[in-house]
Amino acid sequence: MRNHRVEDCVEAVCRKGCRAVWADIHALERGQKLAETAALTPEDARVVLRELKQIMAPYRGRCTID
């Protein structure tokens, strides 16, 4: 079963744009909550972080793909 709360959160963060996603990844890595993750469990927030990292991996920290 898919977790729609996590999916919705990932989609909401991604809609903010590349630079904002990287900033949010760094914030989540520091243990901060985002407005989008505030209602999630700590485990769900870790899943969001993991999914965001997977989505952004091809960019290697930048906002363009080489």
NORKA-V440042 format. One record per backbone hydrogen bond with DSSP energy under -1.0 kcal/mol. CO is the residue of the C=O (numbers start at 0). NH is the residue of the N-H. Records with the same first field share a line. If there is no record, write none. Layout:
CO->NH  NH
This chain:
2->6
3->7
4->8
5->9
6->10
7->11
8->12
9->13
10->14
12->15
13->16
16->20
17->21
18->22
19->23
20->24
21->25
22->26
23->27
24->28
25->29
26->31
27->30
33->37
36->39
40->44
41->45
42->46
43->47
44->48
45->49
46->50
47->51
48->52
49->53
50->54
51->55
52->56
55->58
56->59
58->61
